[in-house]
Amino acid sequence: MNINDPLTKILVDVACEASEKPATTERPHHPYSPSKLQCIEGCPKFDQREGEVHEAAVIGTKQHDSVDTQLDDPTLPDYRAMAVAECIRLSEERVKLYPGGTVLREQYLPIDDEEIVIRHADGGGEVFKGTTAGYLDFGVVSADGLTAEILDWKFGQNAVEEAKNNLQGMAYGLGILKRFPKLQTIKVGFIMPHADYVSEHTFTRSEFDGMFLRVITVVRRAEEAHKVEDDYSMARPNLSSCRFCARIGRCPKVAEVVIAVGRKYAPLKIPADITPSLLLDPAQVKIGLGLSDIVKGWAEAYKRQSNAKAIQDPNFIPDGYTLVQQTKRSVVNAKKLGELAKEYLPEEVRPQVEDCYDIAIGSLEKLISTAAQRGEKEKTVEDFSLAALAVGALKEGEPFAYLRQSKKQDTGKTATS
């Protein structure tokens, strides 16, 4: 990183404030938070998938925290740190445009005084202020309270909905409007430094009522759709919502689409009388699993054919996609690679290299089994595994289970070799 670069200097200049600024802490999110509204509008039955932590999301969170605290995170690559510096620079430029204005960072902004109550299965519950509410990345309101500007950082590569139609931006705007009711204009900007993309729109006073009605309607429809857990009558399958939804595996409306695909590409395997409701019956799980294999096979084949076509004809690449070429690398000699890595590290960090060695347990156990005496192979591998756990070289993960096709024929007879 070039220390003389003006963007880099922003991070360096504020590093001395590290002891004065707390790190972002985990906080509860509104069940109908602004970031979910676009998906909820597409399908009122939408539920955000939880528990999956993707590397890109972790890195994006680090970048958000770095912008908020204005502290450099040494774990971020240079180009991601430069994106952070760019966002810091943009926010500082906006502040200068509004002398005497009010700056808002990571503020929780409900759009009204309503309360959303979420009941849990154990009898408990949570109460959230506002029909919707979220934490604003950055906002500034003019000294006279008539003009506001909002910036939201997006560190991914996927383009977001245009600002003029983006419900997240509208919700943040309505949240600021509640706090500053004299506002006449609210400018919303989505900044995507890694995609070199900015989407901005200025909402005027005449649009505020329509924004509020649209946001309220989206939430009220979602509340109605969730009154009965197994009622999917309001579900509306669509690409934007379904790919992030926790209900996709049990939604009958999605099952209708899957059945249609299955009948088209493997008609002999799908009974004529199969319906989405039957797939929820344990007795019909076999058909459902078969359908998933058909759709998965179709999807993989479609991607292969699309990639091949794009490689052959660059003009065939669909709008919104790019042709990416990658070469996978594999480690041939981990110890040799580790020794080389030490040459690029300061002395005090070099011992950490050994902790980065990634040894395939299966390959190691196969090597031990092959070298063990006949009759002692399984026991030797078992002893090795127990010893590895005892010395802390291995740790056991969380137990899991899955369905696998048995070795029996449909007739119930055991398959013979």
C-alpha positions in Angstrom: 0.0 0.0 0.0 1.4 3.4 -1.0 1.6 5.5 2.2 1.6 8.7 0.0 -1.7 7.8 -1.7 -4.3 10.3 -0.4 -6.9 7.5 0.2 -4.4 5.4 2.2 -3.4 8.4 4.2 -7.0 8.7 5.5 -6.6 5.4 7.2 -3.2 6.2 8.5 -4.2 9.6 9.9 -7.1 8.1 12.0 -5.2 5.1 13.3 -4.1 7.0 16.3 -7.7 7.2 17.5 -8.0 3.4 18.0 -8.3 3.6 21.7 -11.1 6.1 21.6 -13.5 4.3 19.2 -15.3 1.1 20.2 -15.6 -1.8 17.7 -19.1 -2.5 16.3 -20.9 -5.0 18.5 -23.4 -7.7 17.6 -26.9 -6.2 17.6 -30.4 -7.6 17.0 -31.9 -6.9 13.6 -35.5 -5.9 13.0 -37.5 -8.8 11.5 -38.5 -6.6 8.6 -35.3 -4.6 8.4 -34.7 -2.3 5.5 -32.2 -4.7 3.9 -34.9 -7.4 3.6 -37.7 -5.2 2.2 -36.9 -5.8 -1.4 -37.1 -9.6 -1.0 -40.2 -9.3 1.1 -41.9 -7.2 -1.5 -41.1 -9.9 -4.0 -42.5 -12.6 -1.7 -44.4 -11.8 1.5 -43.5 -15.3 2.9 -39.8 -14.6 2.6 -37.6 -15.5 5.6 -33.9 -14.7 5.6 -31.6 -17.7 5.6 -29.8 -17.6 8.9 -26.7 -19.5 10.2 -24.7 -19.5 7.0 -21.6 -17.4 7.2 -19.9 -16.8 3.9 -16.4 -15.4 3.6 -17.6 -12.5 1.4 -20.1 -11.5 4.1 -17.4 -11.6 6.8 -15.1 -9.5 4.8 -17.9 -7.0 4.0 -18.7 -6.7 7.7 -15.0 -6.0 8.4 -15.1 -3.2 5.8 -18.3 -1.7 7.3 -16.7 -1.7 10.7 -13.5 -0.1 9.4 -15.5 2.7 7.7 -17.5 3.2 10.9 -14.5 3.3 13.3 -12.2 4.8 10.7 -9.5 2.3 11.7 -7.4 0.2 9.3 -8.0 -3.6 9.6 -4.7 -5.3 8.8 -6.5 -8.5 7.8 -8.1 -6.7 4.8 -6.2 -6.9 1.4 -4.9 -3.5 0.1 -7.7 -3.2 -2.5 -10.4 -3.7 0.1 -8.7 -1.2 2.5 -8.6 1.3 -0.4 -12.3 0.8 -0.8 -12.8 1.6 2.9 -10.7 4.7 2.5 -12.7 5.8 -0.5 -16.0 5.5 1.6 -14.4 7.4 4.4 -13.3 10.1 2.0 -16.8 10.3 0.5 -18.5 10.7 3.9 -16.0 13.4 4.9 -16.7 15.3 1.6 -20.4 15.2 2.3 -20.0 16.5 5.9 -18.1 19.5 4.5 -21.1 20.3 2.1 -23.4 20.7 5.2 -21.6 23.1 7.6 -23.3 23.0 11.0 -25.3 19.9 9.9 -26.0 16.8 11.9 -24.0 13.7 11.1 -25.5 10.2 11.6 -23.4 7.0 11.7 -24.8 3.6 12.5 -27.9 5.2 14.0 -31.0 3.0 14.6 -33.8 4.7 12.6 -37.4 3.5 13.0 -39.9 4.9 10.5 -42.7 5.3 13.0 -43.7 4.6 16.6 -45.4 1.2 15.8 -44.1 -1.9 17.6 -43.5 -5.2 16.0 -43.8 -8.1 18.4 -42.1 -11.4 17.5 -43.3 -14.5 19.5 -40.9 -17.4 20.0 -41.8 -21.1 20.3 -40.7 -21.2 23.9 -43.3 -18.6 24.9 -40.9 -15.6 24.9 -40.7 -12.8 22.5 -39.0 -9.6 21.3 -40.4 -6.1 20.7 -38.9 -4.0 17.9 -39.5 -0.3 17.6 -40.9 0.8 14.2 -42.8 -1.0 11.4 -39.3 -1.2 10.0 -36.0 0.1 11.3 -32.4 -0.3 10.5 -28.9 1.0 11.2 -27.9 3.7 8.8 -24.3 3.5 7.5 -24.0 7.3 7.0 -26.3 10.3 6.9 -26.0 14.0 7.2 -28.8 16.6 7.7 -28.4 20.3 6.9 -28.3 22.8 9.7 -31.7 24.1 8.7 -33.2 20.6 8.7 -34.5 20.8 5.2 -32.0 18.6 3.3 -30.6 15.2 4.1 -28.2 12.9 2.3 -27.8 9.1 2.9 -24.9 6.9 1.9 -25.0 3.1 2.1 -21.8 1.1 1.6 -22.1 -2.1 -0.5 -18.8 -4.0 -0.6 -20.1 -6.9 -2.8 -20.0 -7.4 -6.5 -23.7 -7.9 -7.2 -25.5 -4.8 -8.3 -28.2 -3.5 -5.9 -31.6 -2.2 -6.9 -31.5 1.3 -8.4 -31.8 3.9 -5.7 -35.0 5.4 -7.0 -36.7 2.0 -6.5 -34.7 0.7 -3.5 -36.9 0.0 -0.5 -33.8 -0.1 1.8 -33.0 3.5 0.9 -36.6 4.5 1.2 -36.8 3.1 4.7 -33.6 4.8 5.8 -35.0 8.1 4.3 -38.3 7.7 6.2 -36.3 7.0 9.4 -34.4 10.3 9.0 -37.7 12.0 8.1 -39.2 10.9 11.4 -36.3 12.5 13.3 -36.2 15.6 11.1 -39.8 16.2 10.0 -39.1 19.5 8.2 -37.0 17.7 5.5 -37.9 18.7 1.9 -35.4 16.5 0.0 -33.6 13.3 0.9 -30.8 12.1 -1.4 -30.0 8.4 -1.2 -26.8 6.9 -2.6 -25.6 3.3 -2.8 -21.8 3.1 -3.1 -20.2 -0.1 -4.5 -16.5 0.6 -4.7 -15.5 -2.9 -5.8 -18.0 -2.8 -8.7 -17.1 0.8 -9.5 -20.9 1.6 -9.3 -22.9 4.3 -7.7 -26.7 4.7 -7.7 -28.2 7.9 -6.4 -31.7 9.4 -6.3 -33.2 12.4 -4.6 -36.6 12.0 -3.1 -38.8 15.1 -2.7 -41.5 16.1 -0.2 -44.2 15.1 -2.7 -42.9 11.5 -2.7 -42.6 10.9 1.0 -46.2 9.8 1.5 -46.0 7.3 -1.3 -42.7 5.9 0.0 -44.3 5.4 3.4 -47.4 3.7 2.0 -45.3 1.3 -0.1 -43.0 0.3 2.8 -45.9 -0.1 5.2 -47.8 -2.2 2.7 -44.8 -4.5 2.2 -44.5 -5.2 5.9 -48.2 -5.6 6.5 -48.5 -8.2 3.7 -45.5 -10.0 5.2 -47.2 -10.0 8.7 -50.3 -11.5 7.1 -48.4 -14.1 5.3 -46.7 -15.2 8.5 -49.8 -15.5 10.6 -50.1 -19.2 9.9 -46.7 -21.0 9.6 -47.8 -23.6 6.9 -50.0 -21.2 4.9 -48.1 -20.4 1.6 -51.0 -18.9 -0.3 -49.3 -15.6 -0.4 -45.9 -17.0 -1.5 -44.6 -15.6 -4.8 -41.5 -17.5 -6.1 -39.0 -15.3 -7.8 -35.3 -15.4 -8.3 -34.4 -12.4 -6.1 -36.2 -13.7 -3.0 -36.0 -17.5 -3.3 -32.2 -17.7 -3.5 -31.9 -16.1 0.0 -35.0 -17.6 1.6 -34.9 -20.2 4.4 -38.2 -21.7 3.2 -37.2 -22.6 -0.3 -37.0 -26.3 0.5 -40.5 -26.6 1.9 -42.4 -23.9 -0.1 -45.1 -25.6 -2.2 -45.1 -22.8 -4.7 -41.4 -23.5 -5.4 -42.2 -27.2 -5.5 -44.7 -26.5 -8.3 -41.8 -25.0 -10.3 -39.5 -27.9 -9.5 -42.2 -30.5 -10.5 -42.7 -28.8 -13.8 -38.9 -28.9 -14.5 -38.8 -32.6 -13.4 -41.7 -33.6 -15.7 -40.0 -31.8 -18.6 -36.6 -33.3 -18.2 -37.4 -36.7 -16.6 -41.1 -37.4 -17.3 -40.8 -41.2 -16.6 -39.5 -40.6 -13.0 -42.3 -38.2 -11.9 -45.7 -39.7 -11.2 -48.6 -37.9 -13.0 -50.5 -37.5 -9.7 -47.6 -35.9 -7.7 -48.5 -32.6 -6.1 -46.5 -30.1 -4.0 -48.5 -31.1 -0.9 -47.5 -34.8 -1.3 -43.9 -33.8 -1.2 -44.4 -32.7 2.4 -45.5 -36.2 3.3 -42.6 -38.4 4.6 -43.9 -41.3 2.5 -43.2 -39.2 -0.6 -39.8 -38.0 0.4 -38.2 -40.4 -2.1 -39.9 -38.6 -5.0 -38.8 -35.3 -3.6 -35.2 -36.3 -3.3 -35.3 -37.7 -6.8 -36.7 -34.3 -8.0 -33.9 -32.5 -6.4 -31.4 -34.7 -8.2 -33.1 -34.0 -11.5 -33.2 -30.2 -11.0 -29.6 -30.2 -9.8 -28.5 -32.2 -12.8 -30.4 -29.9 -15.1 -28.9 -26.8 -13.5 -25.4 -28.1 -13.7 -25.8 -29.1 -17.3 -27.4 -25.7 -18.2 -24.4 -23.9 -16.6 -21.9 -26.0 -18.4 -23.6 -25.4 -21.8 -23.9 -21.7 -21.1 -20.2 -21.4 -20.1 -19.2 -23.3 -23.2 -21.3 -21.1 -25.4 -19.9 -17.9 -23.8 -16.3 -19.2 -24.3 -16.9 -19.9 -27.9 -18.8 -16.7 -28.6 -17.9 -13.6 -26.5 -21.0 -11.8 -27.9 -23.2 -14.5 -26.3 -22.5 -13.3 -22.7 -25.8 -12.2 -21.1 -26.3 -8.8 -19.7 -25.1 -8.5 -16.1 -22.5 -11.4 -16.4 -18.8 -11.4 -17.2 -16.7 -14.3 -18.4 -14.2 -15.1 -15.6 -11.2 -17.3 -16.2 -9.5 -19.0 -13.2 -6.8 -21.6 -12.6 -7.0 -23.7 -9.5 -3.8 -24.1 -7.6 -2.9 -27.1 -5.4 -0.1 -27.6 -2.8 2.4 -30.2 -3.9 4.8 -29.9 -0.9 3.3 -28.1 2.1 6.5 -28.1 4.1 8.5 -26.5 1.2 5.8 -24.0 0.7 5.8 -23.1 4.4 9.5 -22.6 4.5 9.3 -20.3 1.5 6.5 -18.3 3.2 8.7 -17.7 6.3 11.1 -15.7 4.1 8.3 -13.2 3.5 7.4 -12.9 7.2 8.9 -11.1 10.1 10.7 -13.3 12.6 8.1 -13.1 15.3 5.3 -14.3 12.9 7.1 -17.2 11.3 6.0 -19.8 13.9 2.4 -19.3 12.9 3.1 -20.8 9.4 2.9 -24.3 10.8 -0.6 -23.6 12.0 -1.6 -22.9 8.4 -0.7 -26.4 7.2 -3.9 -28.0 5.9 -3.5 -31.8 6.0 -6.2 -34.0 4.5 -7.2 -36.4 7.3 -8.5 -39.0 4.9 -5.2 -39.1 2.9 -3.2 -39.3 6.1 -5.3 -42.2 7.5 -5.0 -44.0 4.1 -1.2 -43.7 4.3 -1.2 -45.1 7.9 -3.6 -47.9 6.9 -1.5 -48.9 3.9 1.7 -49.0 6.0 0.1 -50.9 8.9 0.3 -54.7 9.3 -2.5 -56.8 7.9 -5.1 -57.4 10.5 -4.1 -54.2 12.4 -5.0 -51.6 9.8 -8.4 -50.4 11.1 -7.1 -50.5 14.7 -4.0 -48.5 13.8 -6.1 -45.8 12.1 -8.5 -45.7 15.1 -5.6 -45.4 17.6 -4.1 -42.6 15.5 -7.4 -40.7 15.4 -7.8 -41.0 19.2 -4.2 -39.9 19.8 -4.6 -36.9 17.5 -7.7 -35.8 19.5 -5.8 -36.3 22.8 -2.9 -34.1 21.8 -5.2 -31.4 20.3 -4.1 -32.0 16.7 -7.7 -32.7 15.8 -11.0 -31.6 17.1 -14.5 -33.0 16.6 -17.0 -30.9 14.8 -20.7 -30.8 15.4 -22.5 -34.1 14.6 -24.7 -34.1 11.5 -27.0 -36.5 9.7 -28.3 -36.8 6.1 -30.4 -39.1 4.0 -28.6 -41.5 1.7 -30.2 -44.0 -0.7 -30.0 -47.5 0.8 -28.6 -50.5 -1.0 -32.0 -52.1 -1.3 -34.0 -52.3 -4.5 -37.5 -50.9 -4.8 -38.8 -54.4 -4.2 -37.3 -54.4 -0.7 -34.8 -57.1 -1.6 -31.2 -56.6 -0.8 -29.1 -55.9 -3.8 -26.6 -58.6 -4.6 -23.2 -58.2 -6.1 
